């Protein structure tokens, strides 16, 4: 248990880092370099990946087995969840999640049964872990504390490896701190056959922990931003509608650039009264969150307007008015389709580029719209409906610019290239896996881009089947 400051420790077997110790224990013959000599090369890659688990793994691999016999990294659960701090500076207990563990040179799965990564553990006040977090100082002991010993033996279910693991000659707990706040700790042990941790060893681990804390904080920030981006992206995807009367649907999106998860593309599928269905693909300029937010507003507006059951042209005209007043939505393009299987009609209104249609003859071609329409937000109007009468099953192809645009090629060539790719993808042998609509959609999305192409890709395929007489 903790000793009063300024006094030598009186409890047998326990020595704290911040208590006076013999000078003979403090200075090794040669001070180890905290990055090159004391730790393995894994220390040099700490912070190279914006990933909490990988960063924790790098830390324990840097420490074991060269520096110590076992090492673990824990993160405070409140910090990991970005919840408010404790109401008091020294709470009765701390909850921390095991981020990484390594015993000797063993693989993590070797100890997964008794020391599972991801386990949340409660550390009461008075344990060396809680003291390190509260005081902000490393805790150096001659043996593992009683609380840890009892907890590990209780969870070991007779596993003899735990008894060997608890045969410790030196035990070190170093807090992880970021922006003056405790975020977790690193724990290291050495067996009785190795020399105890020295003051220089403690300083080396403190230096390692400082670098690790920065890396962990960066990783948490990145993961938070990624979760936010994924939430935005998922909100732009169609809902659960996959099939309605006379219409089977497949859709997908592919962000541009490595690591990019959000942009201005969106698609949606909406049920309409009378077993009709509305299909739409939209695209705003740019790839960042501003474009995504603009498209969220437009997507929400489409859903609201569709619920009013107004004609397709009136819907796009109102969307155009809204886009002119929405930051980031000007120059957004979209293609809107409304399919009525009973009437065998598909009504199209375009604001930027034409759709494709694969007819009964097996050929895919652009649909000549009555009025191609200018992008949304310009307030120019001029939107007109194009009504197709389909007597035979057909496939409607709605797409964003990323599938046809290229800096080095004419857009008409890009549209023709996409039409050819649809025909090629749809010609798989009967019964083959690629004969499904979803497989065709995936194949088209992942096809090589045209020269200079690098925009987000969104694709919606709708297999339209007219109702029988």
C-alpha positions as CSV (number, residue, x, y, z in Angstrom):
1,X,0.0,0.0,0.0
2,X,1.2,3.6,-0.4
3,X,3.6,5.1,2.1
4,X,3.6,8.6,3.5
5,X,5.8,11.0,1.4
6,X,9.2,11.7,2.7
7,X,9.5,8.5,4.7
8,X,11.3,5.3,3.8
9,X,8.8,2.5,3.1
10,X,7.9,0.2,6.0
11,X,5.9,-2.4,4.3
12,X,8.0,-5.5,3.5
13,X,8.6,-6.1,-0.2
14,X,7.4,-2.7,-1.5
15,X,9.6,0.1,-2.7
16,X,8.0,3.2,-4.4
17,X,9.7,5.1,-7.2
18,X,9.3,8.4,-5.3
19,X,10.9,7.2,-2.1
20,X,14.7,7.4,-1.2
21,X,16.6,4.3,-2.4
22,X,20.2,3.2,-2.1
23,X,22.5,4.9,-4.6
24,X,23.9,1.5,-5.4
25,X,20.6,0.6,-7.0
26,X,20.2,3.8,-9.0
27,X,23.1,3.9,-11.4
28,X,24.0,1.1,-13.8
29,X,27.6,0.8,-15.2
30,X,26.4,2.4,-18.4
31,X,23.2,4.3,-18.9
32,X,21.1,2.6,-21.6
33,X,19.8,4.7,-24.5
34,X,16.0,4.9,-24.0
35,X,15.4,4.3,-27.7
36,X,18.2,2.2,-29.1
37,X,19.7,0.1,-26.3
38,X,17.0,-0.4,-23.7
39,X,14.2,-1.2,-26.1
40,X,13.7,-3.2,-29.2
41,X,13.3,-1.6,-32.7
42,X,9.5,-1.7,-32.2
43,X,10.0,1.5,-30.1
44,X,11.0,3.4,-33.2
45,X,7.6,2.7,-34.9
46,X,5.4,3.9,-32.1
47,X,3.1,6.5,-33.6
48,X,3.6,5.4,-37.1
49,X,0.0,4.0,-37.2
50,X,-3.1,6.0,-36.2
51,X,-4.5,2.9,-34.5
52,X,-4.9,2.4,-30.7
53,X,-4.4,-1.4,-30.8
54,X,-1.4,-1.2,-33.1
55,X,0.2,1.5,-30.9
56,X,-0.3,-0.5,-27.8
57,X,1.2,-3.6,-29.5
58,X,4.2,-1.5,-30.6
59,X,4.8,-0.5,-26.9
60,X,4.7,-4.0,-25.4
61,X,6.9,-5.3,-28.3
62,X,9.4,-2.6,-27.6
63,X,9.5,-3.7,-23.9
64,X,9.5,-7.4,-24.1
65,X,11.4,-9.7,-23.9
66,X,14.6,-7.5,-24.1
67,X,13.8,-4.9,-21.4
68,X,11.4,-6.9,-19.2
69,X,9.7,-10.3,-19.0
70,X,6.1,-9.1,-19.3
71,X,4.4,-5.8,-20.3
72,X,0.9,-4.5,-20.7
73,X,-0.8,-1.2,-21.7
74,X,-4.1,0.0,-20.2
75,X,-6.2,2.9,-21.2
76,X,-8.7,4.6,-18.9
77,X,-12.2,3.7,-20.1
78,X,-13.5,7.2,-19.5
79,X,-10.7,8.7,-21.7
80,X,-11.2,6.1,-24.4
81,X,-14.9,6.9,-24.5
82,X,-14.3,10.6,-24.3
83,X,-16.5,10.9,-21.3
84,X,-16.1,13.6,-18.6
85,X,-13.4,13.2,-16.0
86,X,-14.0,11.9,-12.5
87,X,-15.7,14.3,-10.1
88,X,-12.8,14.0,-7.6
89,X,-9.0,13.9,-8.2
90,X,-8.6,10.6,-6.4
91,X,-11.8,8.5,-7.1
92,X,-12.4,5.3,-5.2
93,X,-11.7,3.2,-8.2
94,X,-10.4,3.5,-11.8
95,X,-11.8,1.5,-14.8
96,X,-9.2,0.7,-17.5
97,X,-9.2,-1.4,-20.6
98,X,-6.3,-3.7,-21.4
99,X,-5.1,-2.5,-24.8
100,X,-2.1,-4.8,-25.3
101,X,-0.1,-7.4,-23.4
102,X,3.0,-9.5,-24.1
103,X,4.7,-12.1,-21.9
104,X,8.2,-12.9,-23.1
105,X,8.1,-13.5,-26.8
106,X,4.7,-15.3,-26.7
107,X,2.0,-14.4,-29.2
108,X,-1.0,-12.4,-27.8
109,X,-3.3,-15.3,-28.4
110,X,-1.2,-17.6,-26.1
111,X,-2.5,-15.6,-23.2
112,X,-5.9,-14.5,-24.5
113,X,-7.7,-16.9,-22.2
114,X,-6.4,-15.4,-19.0
115,X,-5.3,-11.9,-20.1
116,X,-7.7,-11.0,-22.9
117,X,-7.1,-7.8,-24.8
118,X,-10.1,-5.5,-24.5
119,X,-11.0,-6.6,-20.9
120,X,-12.1,-3.7,-18.6
121,X,-10.7,-4.0,-15.1
122,X,-11.5,-2.0,-12.0
123,X,-8.5,-0.8,-10.0
124,X,-9.3,0.4,-6.5
125,X,-7.7,3.4,-4.8
126,X,-4.5,2.3,-3.2
127,X,-3.3,0.0,-5.9
128,X,-0.1,1.1,-7.6
129,X,-2.0,1.6,-10.8
130,X,-4.4,4.1,-9.2
131,X,-1.6,5.8,-7.4
132,X,0.3,6.3,-10.6
133,X,-2.8,7.7,-12.3
134,X,-3.6,10.0,-9.4
135,X,0.0,11.2,-8.5
136,X,1.3,11.2,-12.0
137,X,4.5,9.4,-10.9
138,X,5.9,6.0,-11.7
139,X,5.5,3.3,-9.0
140,X,8.4,0.9,-8.5
141,X,7.8,-2.2,-6.3
142,X,9.6,-5.4,-5.4
143,X,6.6,-7.6,-6.2
144,X,3.2,-7.5,-7.7
145,X,0.6,-5.9,-5.4
146,X,-1.9,-8.1,-3.5
147,X,-4.9,-6.9,-5.5
148,X,-3.4,-8.0,-8.8
149,X,-2.2,-11.3,-7.4
150,X,-5.7,-12.2,-6.1
151,X,-7.4,-11.0,-9.3
152,X,-5.1,-13.0,-11.6
153,X,-5.3,-16.2,-9.5
154,X,-9.1,-15.9,-9.4
155,X,-9.3,-15.6,-13.2
156,X,-6.7,-18.2,-14.0
157,X,-8.8,-21.2,-13.3
158,X,-5.8,-23.2,-12.2
159,X,-3.6,-22.1,-15.1
160,X,0.0,-22.7,-13.8
161,X,1.4,-20.0,-16.0
162,X,-0.2,-17.4,-13.8
163,X,1.9,-18.6,-10.8
164,X,5.0,-18.3,-12.9
165,X,3.9,-14.9,-14.1
166,X,3.5,-13.7,-10.5
167,X,7.1,-14.7,-9.6
168,X,8.3,-11.2,-9.9
169,X,11.5,-9.6,-8.6
170,X,10.7,-6.1,-9.8
171,X,7.4,-4.4,-10.8
172,X,7.0,-1.0,-12.5
173,X,3.9,1.0,-13.3
174,X,4.4,4.2,-15.4
175,X,1.4,6.5,-16.1
176,X,0.5,7.6,-19.6
177,X,-0.3,11.3,-19.6
178,X,-1.6,13.6,-22.4
179,X,-2.2,17.3,-22.0
180,X,-1.6,17.0,-18.2
181,X,-4.4,14.3,-17.9
182,X,-3.9,10.7,-17.1
183,X,-5.0,8.5,-19.9
184,X,-3.7,5.1,-18.8
185,X,-0.5,3.3,-17.7
186,X,2.2,0.9,-18.8
187,X,3.0,-2.0,-16.4
188,X,6.3,-4.0,-16.6
189,X,7.6,-6.9,-14.6
190,X,11.0,-8.7,-14.3
191,X,11.5,-12.1,-12.8
192,X,13.7,-12.9,-9.9
193,X,16.5,-14.1,-12.2
194,X,16.9,-10.6,-13.7
195,X,18.2,-7.4,-12.1
196,X,15.5,-5.1,-10.7
197,X,14.5,-1.9,-12.5
198,X,16.8,1.0,-11.8
199,X,16.2,4.7,-11.8
200,X,17.6,4.9,-15.3
201,X,15.2,2.1,-16.4
202,X,12.3,4.0,-14.9
203,X,13.3,7.2,-16.8
204,X,13.6,5.2,-20.0
205,X,10.1,3.8,-19.7
206,X,8.8,7.3,-18.8
207,X,10.3,8.6,-22.0
208,X,8.7,5.8,-23.9
209,X,5.4,6.4,-22.2
210,X,5.5,10.1,-23.1
211,X,5.9,9.2,-26.8
212,X,3.3,6.5,-26.6
213,X,0.8,8.9,-25.0
214,X,1.1,11.4,-27.8
215,X,0.6,8.5,-30.3
216,X,-2.4,7.2,-28.5
217,X,-4.0,10.6,-28.3
218,X,-3.5,11.1,-32.0
219,X,-4.9,7.6,-32.7
220,X,-8.0,8.3,-30.6
221,X,-8.6,11.6,-32.4
222,X,-8.2,9.9,-35.8
223,X,-10.6,7.1,-34.8
224,X,-13.1,9.6,-33.6
225,X,-12.9,11.5,-36.9
226,X,-13.2,8.3,-38.8
227,X,-16.3,7.2,-36.8
228,X,-17.8,10.6,-37.6
229,X,-17.0,10.3,-41.2
230,X,-18.4,6.8,-41.4
231,X,-21.6,7.9,-39.7
232,X,-22.0,10.7,-42.3
233,X,-21.2,8.3,-45.2
234,X,-23.7,5.7,-43.9
235,X,-26.4,8.3,-43.6
236,X,-26.0,9.0,-47.3
237,X,-26.6,5.4,-48.3
238,X,-30.1,4.1,-49.2
239,X,-32.1,2.5,-46.5
240,X,-33.3,-1.0,-46.3
241,X,-35.3,-1.0,-49.5
242,X,-33.8,-3.6,-51.8
243,X,-36.8,-4.8,-53.8
244,X,-40.3,-3.5,-54.4
245,X,-42.9,-4.6,-56.9
246,X,-41.3,-4.8,-60.3
247,X,-37.9,-3.4,-59.2
248,X,-34.8,-5.1,-57.8
249,X,-32.0,-2.8,-56.6
250,X,-28.2,-2.9,-56.1
251,X,-26.1,0.0,-55.1
252,X,-22.7,0.9,-53.8
253,X,-20.2,3.7,-53.3
254,X,-16.4,3.9,-53.5
255,X,-14.6,6.9,-52.0
256,X,-11.8,8.5,-54.0
257,X,-8.3,8.3,-52.6
258,X,-6.8,6.1,-49.9
259,X,-8.2,6.7,-46.5
260,X,-11.1,8.9,-47.7
261,X,-14.4,7.8,-46.4
262,X,-16.8,10.7,-47.1
263,X,-17.5,13.0,-50.0
264,X,-20.4,14.6,-51.8
265,X,-22.0,11.5,-53.4
266,X,-25.2,10.1,-52.2
267,X,-28.0,7.8,-53.4
268,X,-31.4,6.8,-52.2
269,X,-34.3,4.5,-52.8
270,X,-37.8,5.6,-51.7
271,X,-41.1,3.7,-51.7
272,X,-43.9,5.7,-53.1
273,X,-47.7,5.3,-53.0
274,X,-49.2,2.8,-55.4
275,X,-46.2,0.5,-55.4
276,X,-44.0,3.1,-57.1
277,X,-40.4,3.6,-56.3
278,X,-38.1,6.7,-56.5
279,X,-34.4,6.3,-57.3
280,X,-31.9,9.1,-57.1
281,X,-28.1,9.6,-57.3
282,X,-26.6,13.0,-56.4
283,X,-23.1,14.4,-56.4
284,X,-21.7,17.7,-54.9
285,X,-18.4,19.2,-55.7
286,X,-15.5,18.1,-53.4
287,X,-14.7,15.2,-51.2
288,X,-14.8,16.6,-47.6
289,X,-17.3,16.9,-44.9
290,X,-18.7,20.2,-46.2
291,X,-19.8,18.5,-49.4
292,X,-21.2,15.6,-47.4
293,X,-23.2,17.9,-45.1
294,X,-24.7,19.7,-48.2
295,X,-25.7,16.4,-49.7
296,X,-27.3,15.3,-46.4
297,X,-29.5,18.4,-46.5
298,X,-30.4,17.7,-50.1
299,X,-31.1,14.0,-49.4
300,X,-33.3,14.9,-46.5
301,X,-35.2,17.4,-48.7
302,X,-35.8,14.8,-51.4
303,X,-37.2,12.4,-48.8
304,X,-39.5,15.1,-47.5
305,X,-40.6,16.2,-50.9
306,X,-41.2,12.6,-52.1
307,X,-43.4,12.2,-49.0
308,X,-45.7,14.9,-50.4
309,X,-46.1,12.8,-53.6
310,X,-45.6,15.8,-55.9
311,X,-44.6,15.3,-59.6
312,X,-41.0,14.5,-60.3
313,X,-40.3,17.8,-62.1
314,X,-41.8,19.8,-59.3
315,X,-39.6,17.9,-56.8
316,X,-36.4,18.7,-58.7
317,X,-37.4,22.4,-59.1
318,X,-38.0,22.7,-55.3
319,X,-34.7,20.9,-54.7
320,X,-33.0,23.4,-57.0
321,X,-34.4,26.3,-55.0
322,X,-33.2,24.7,-51.7
323,X,-29.7,24.1,-53.2
324,X,-29.3,27.8,-54.1
325,X,-29.7,28.6,-50.4
326,X,-27.6,25.7,-49.0
327,X,-23.8,26.3,-48.6
328,X,-21.8,23.8,-50.6
329,X,-24.9,22.6,-52.6
330,X,-24.6,24.8,-55.6
331,X,-23.5,23.0,-58.7
332,X,-24.6,19.7,-57.2
333,X,-25.8,17.3,-59.9
334,X,-28.4,14.6,-59.6
335,X,-30.5,12.2,-61.6
336,X,-34.0,11.3,-60.3
337,X,-36.2,8.4,-61.5
338,X,-39.7,7.3,-60.6
339,X,-40.7,3.8,-61.7
340,X,-44.3,2.6,-61.9
341,X,-44.4,-1.1,-62.7
342,X,-48.2,-1.1,-63.1
343,X,-48.1,1.7,-65.7
344,X,-44.8,0.4,-67.1
345,X,-43.4,3.9,-67.1
346,X,-40.1,5.3,-65.8
347,X,-40.1,9.1,-65.4
348,X,-36.6,10.7,-65.4
349,X,-35.5,14.2,-64.5
350,X,-31.9,15.1,-64.8
351,X,-29.8,17.9,-63.3
352,X,-26.4,17.4,-64.7
353,X,-25.9,14.1,-66.6
354,X,-28.0,11.4,-68.3
355,X,-28.7,7.9,-67.0
356,X,-28.0,4.7,-68.8
357,X,-30.6,2.0,-69.8
358,X,-29.9,-1.6,-70.7
359,X,-32.9,-2.7,-72.7
360,X,-34.3,-6.0,-73.8
361,X,-31.8,-6.1,-76.8
362,X,-28.9,-6.5,-74.3
363,X,-27.3,-3.2,-75.1
364,X,-26.7,-0.3,-72.7
365,X,-26.9,3.2,-73.9
366,X,-27.5,6.8,-72.6
367,X,-31.1,7.8,-72.2
368,X,-31.8,11.0,-74.3
369,X,-33.5,13.3,-71.9
370,X,-36.0,15.8,-73.0
371,X,-34.2,18.4,-71.0
372,X,-30.8,17.5,-69.6
373,X,-31.2,20.3,-66.9
374,X,-28.5,22.4,-65.3
375,X,-26.9,21.4,-61.9
376,X,-28.8,22.2,-58.8
377,X,-28.5,25.6,-57.1
378,X,-28.2,27.8,-60.1
379,X,-31.9,28.8,-60.1
380,X,-32.1,28.4,-63.9
381,X,-35.0,25.9,-63.8
382,X,-35.6,24.3,-67.2
383,X,-36.3,20.9,-65.8
384,X,-38.5,18.6,-67.9
385,X,-39.7,15.0,-67.5
386,X,-38.6,12.2,-69.8
387,X,-41.1,9.4,-69.7
388,X,-40.0,5.9,-70.9
389,X,-42.5,3.2,-71.6
390,X,-40.9,-0.1,-70.9
391,X,-42.7,-3.2,-72.1
392,X,-39.8,-5.6,-71.3
393,X,-37.5,-5.9,-68.3
394,X,-34.7,-3.4,-68.4
395,X,-31.8,-2.2,-66.1
396,X,-31.6,1.5,-65.2
397,X,-28.1,2.7,-64.4
398,X,-27.8,5.8,-62.2
399,X,-24.2,7.0,-61.4
400,X,-22.1,9.8,-60.1
401,X,-19.5,11.7,-62.2
402,X,-16.7,9.6,-60.7
403,X,-17.6,6.7,-62.9
404,X,-17.4,8.7,-66.2
405,X,-15.4,11.9,-65.7
406,X,-11.7,12.2,-66.6
407,X,-9.3,15.1,-66.8
408,X,-7.8,13.7,-70.0
409,X,-10.9,12.5,-71.8
410,X,-14.3,13.7,-73.0
411,X,-17.2,12.9,-70.7
412,X,-19.1,11.3,-73.7
413,X,-16.2,8.8,-74.0
414,X,-16.5,8.1,-70.2
415,X,-20.3,7.5,-70.5
416,X,-19.7,5.2,-73.5
417,X,-17.0,3.4,-71.5
418,X,-19.4,2.8,-68.6
419,X,-22.1,1.6,-71.0
420,X,-19.6,-0.9,-72.4
421,X,-18.6,-2.0,-69.0
422,X,-22.2,-2.7,-68.0
423,X,-22.7,-4.9,-71.1
424,X,-19.5,-6.8,-70.4
425,X,-20.3,-7.3,-66.7
426,X,-23.8,-8.4,-67.4
427,X,-22.7,-11.1,-69.9
428,X,-21.5,-13.5,-67.3
429,X,-22.5,-17.2,-67.9
430,X,-25.9,-18.1,-66.5
431,X,-25.6,-19.4,-62.9
432,X,-22.2,-17.8,-62.3
433,X,-21.7,-15.6,-59.2
434,X,-21.2,-12.5,-61.4
435,X,-24.7,-13.1,-62.8
436,X,-26.3,-11.3,-59.8
437,X,-27.1,-7.6,-59.9
438,X,-25.0,-6.9,-56.7
439,X,-22.0,-8.6,-58.2
440,X,-22.3,-6.5,-61.4
441,X,-22.6,-3.4,-59.2
442,X,-19.4,-4.3,-57.3
443,X,-17.5,-5.1,-60.5
444,X,-18.4,-1.7,-62.1
445,X,-17.5,0.2,-59.0
446,X,-14.0,-1.4,-58.8
447,X,-13.3,-1.2,-62.5
448,X,-10.1,0.8,-63.3
449,X,-10.7,4.5,-63.6
450,X,-10.3,6.3,-66.9
451,X,-7.2,8.5,-67.5
452,X,-6.9,11.0,-64.7
453,X,-10.0,9.8,-63.0
454,X,-10.1,10.2,-59.2
455,X,-13.5,11.2,-58.0
456,X,-15.9,9.4,-55.6
457,X,-18.0,6.7,-57.2
458,X,-21.6,6.0,-56.5
459,X,-23.7,3.6,-58.6
460,X,-27.3,2.4,-58.4
461,X,-28.6,-0.4,-60.6
462,X,-32.4,-0.9,-60.8
463,X,-33.8,-4.0,-62.6
464,X,-37.2,-2.7,-63.8
465,X,-39.8,-5.4,-64.5
466,X,-43.1,-4.2,-65.9
467,X,-46.3,-5.7,-64.4
468,X,-48.0,-8.4,-66.5
469,X,-51.4,-7.8,-67.9
